[in-house]
Every structure is written in C-alpha cells, then in structure tokens.
C-alpha cells in the first residue's frame, strides 16, 4: 500500500510546484501589465521620494490617466463605465502635453436624460492603501457653471467575492466643493478622512491583499437636480500617493527633481 502511495505523493508534489510557479509568474506579469498601461513610470517614481518644491511624496498607484485612449475612443476599453445622464469620451481638449496632464483627459457631459448620473472605473487589482499616510488625488477642469459638488467613492470588497454588495461591503467617500475655473484644479484627499456610507462591511478601511479589495472608484454628482443639458467637466490623472502628491510650479507640472521621468 505504501509503495502505491509514493508515486501519487510525487505526482501531487510536482503538480503543486507547477501551480505555485504559474501563480507567481501570473502575478508578476499582471503587475507588469498594470504598470505598462499607464503613461506614468510608476516604478521610476517610486524610486524618487523627494519633492524639491513641497512635502515629500510618492506616487504609489495610477488608477487612470486616460493616455492609452485615442481621441473620442470608447472608455469602456479601459473598464470605465457610466450610468444615468453621464456620457464620457477621451479627449485632447485642455490637455497640456506634459506632466500629469499628458495628452489625454476624459470629457464628462450631462445629457439630462435622468436626474442622476456618474462615472467610474472597475479596478480588479489588489492595492495596499495605507489609511494613515496615503492621499487620493485627481484633477478636474470645470470651465463654467454654478458652484458644484463632487463625490468620490471607493468601493471596498470586504467579503472577497469579487463584486460590490451594499449590505456586505464598505464604500468610502468624500464630497468636494467645486467652483468654475478656466484652469485645472487638483484635489488631494487624505484617505483617513474618507467616510463610510454603508452599514455593511467591517467598517474598517482595510483595502489590501487578503483583507479588502478595491472594486471600483466612482464619481457622483449630488447636485444633479440643478444641472442643464450639455454641462461639462474634464477629469484627469486619478492616483494614490504616499504623502502629498509632488507637484511643480503649476499643479499639473511635476517637480524639477522628477522631470527626467516624464520625457
């Protein structure tokens, strides 16, 4: 009996080794693919921790910078979705061709078909978010209109089933007042200031592998009842930083100390 078990044990050991190697290689390739799909050299930036202009900062993750989308392309190719009265399109409009701005942004238009709407992106990738030190950042150009209000939401898959369920998962949000301006505006939110809008989940901001998983980020428009048709916003470079985001002379510029990373 023992002699019969020995070949089986060898076989199972071999299969287990193959599966482990496959998992490691797949994880490595996914991380490489994730980094390659952004215009920002995240790995290089992680090696440049000093911001010569402001406080030290490190870009940990670029959730979306839209650079891989052609003019007018369907953003669904990047797992970007809309609902309600929002439509989106990749655009070169108002971009600066350098720094955080790059040559693509996303143009968000209100269609007035419904009295609600929003847009977001499905993430499907593990991130480690440090509640005490990380900042959630994004750029908005709101060229005209009355004072507005944005709401950004991070959906946290606490039960690990790969989908967001309001009664079982957390959703962390912040509301940001927005005034019309012909210039890009940078919003930088300390993660520790995000609030939980659900009664489900574990009530703890613990987005990390093996704990909670970041399912999506969403932008919602709480004052949508006041909007008129064809109202427009532009969004760019949604990212996560350790400490304050490093910027240059202009908010869409990068620090001189990091300029070689964006050539």
N, C-alpha and C positions, 0 to 999 in steps of 0.2 A: 504493500500500500504506500509506504514511504517513498519507494523508488518511483511510483507513478506520480506522486505529488511533486517531485523535484523538477521535472520538465515544465509542469504548469507554473511553478513558482518562478522559474527562469523566464518563461514567456510573459507572465504578468509584470515582472520587473522590467523587461525590455519595453513592453507597451507603455508602462508608466513613465519610463525615461523619455520615450518619443513624445508623449503628450506634454510632458514638462518642457522639453525643448521647444515644441511647437508654440506653447503658451508664451514662453519668454520671447521668442522671435516675433510672434504676432504683436505682442505688447510693444516691443521696440519699434517695429515698423509702423504701428498706429501712431506712436508718439512722433516719429519722424514725419509721417504724412501730415499730422495735425500742425506741426511747426511749419512745414513747407507750404501749407495752404494760406499762410498769412504773408503780408508784404513786409512785416517787421521781423528782423532776425532775432527772435526771442532768445535763443541760446547765447548769442553775442551780447545782447543787452544784459542778460543775467550776469555776465562777467564784468559789466561796468556798473558798479554800485554807487558811484559818487556823482552827484549832481552839482555842477560848479555854480549854479545860479540859485537854487533853493535848497530845501531839505533833502537828505539822502533818499533815493527812491529806486525801486527795481520793478520793471515790468515782468510779472510772473506769467500772465496769460493774455493773449489777444483773442477775445471771444469772436469778434468780427470787425474787419476793416474794409470789406467790400472790394478790395483790389483785384480779386480774381474774377469779377463780373464784368462783362462787356457792357458798353453803353446800352441802356434800355433792356438788358438781359433780365430773364425771369429769376428773381432772387430765390425761388424755391430750389434752385440748383445748389444753393448753399444752406438748405434746410431752414430758410427764412419763410415765415408764414404770416398771414394777415387774417383778420376777422372783422365783421361789421362793416363800417363805412370807410375803412382804410385800404388804400392801394399803394403799392411801393414799386419803385424801379431804380436800378443802378444808374448813376449819372456822373458826368464830369462837372456839372454845374457847380460853381462856387468852390471847387477844389483848388488847391494851390500848387499841386505837383511836387510837393516835398514834405518832409517831416511827418507828423501824424496825419496830415490831410491827405497826402498822396494824390492820386489822380482819380479816385472814385469815392463817392458817398452814396447814401441811399436817400432818395426823394420820397417823402411820405405825403400823400394827398388825401384830403377828406372828400368823400363822394356824396355825403348827405343822404345815402340810401337808408341808413338806420340812425338811431340816436346814440349809438355806441360803436366802439371800434378800437383796434390796437394792432400791434405787430410784435413779432418776437422771433426767436431762433431756437430750434431744438439742438441741444448740446450733444448728448450721447457720449460724453467723455468725462473721465474722472478728473476732478480738480481738488487740490488741497487748499481750502480757504482758511486763513488764519484770522479768526474773528477779531483779535485784539490789535493786529497790525496792518491788515490789508485794507485797500481802498478800491471801490468800484468807480470807474471813470468812463465818461463818454462826452462827445462833442455834439452840440446842437446849433444849427443856424435857423433862427425863427425870424424871417425877414420882415413880416408885417402882421399886424393884428393886435387885439386887446391882450392885456395880461393873461397868461395862461398857466396851466398846472400840468406837470407830467408826473406819471407814477411809474417807477421801475420796480419789477418784481422778479425775484429769483425763486424758482420752484425747486424744492428740496425733496428728493425721493427717499423718504425715511425708511420705508419698508422694503426698498430694494427690488421692486417688481418691474421696474423699467417704465412706469407711467405715473403721472401725477393724479392723486386722488385726494380731494379736499378734506375728506374725513379721516385720512390716514397719513397725510404728508403735511409738511410746513411750507409756507410761502412767505418769503421775507421781502419787505417793500420799503420804499421811501418816496415821498412826494416832494417835488421840486418846483418852486415858483419859477416862471419863465416870462421874461419881458422881451418884446420885439427889439431886434437889433440887426443892422446890416452885417455884423461881424459874428464869427463863430464864438460860441460860449462853451467853456469847459466846466463840467460838473464832476466833482470828486467827492464821493460819499464814503465816510468811514464805515466799514462793514459792521462794526459794533453798534452803529446807530440804526441799523435796519430793524424793522418791527415785524412781528409775526402776525399775519392777518387771518390765520385759520385756528380752529380749535383742535385740529387733528395733528398728527405727527408727535414728535417727542418734545416740542417746544424749545429745542436747543439748536443753535446754528452750528451744525457739525458736518459741513459738507467736505467730505474726504473719503478716500477709498476705504471701504469696509464699514463706513458709518452712513452718511447721507450722500446722495449723488445729485449733482446739479442737472436737472432735466431740461429746463428752458430758462431764458431770460425774456421778459415781456416789457413792452412799453404800452401803458394805458393812458387814456385821456379823460380825466374825471370831469372836465367842463365841456364835454362833447355836446351837451344840450344847447350850448351857446354858439356853436360853430355854423358857418355858412359854407356852401359848396365851394370846392377848389381851394380851401385853406391848405397851406403848405408848410412843412418843416423839412429840414435836412438833418440827418444823423450820420455820425462817423466815429470810427475807432472806439468800440466798446471794449474795455480792457480791465484787467485786475492788476494792481500794483501792491508791492510790499512797501509801505510808507507812501508819502505823497508822490504823485506822478511827476517825473522830471520834465520840465519844460524850458524853452529858451526865451528869447526876448519877447516873442509873440507866443500865445498859448498853443498854437499849432506847430511851433518850432520845437526842435529838440535842443538840449544843451550842447554847447560847443564841444564839450568833452565827449559827446556821443555822436558827433556829426559824421564821423567816418563809417558808422554802422548803417547809414541810410543813403549812401551814394549808389 
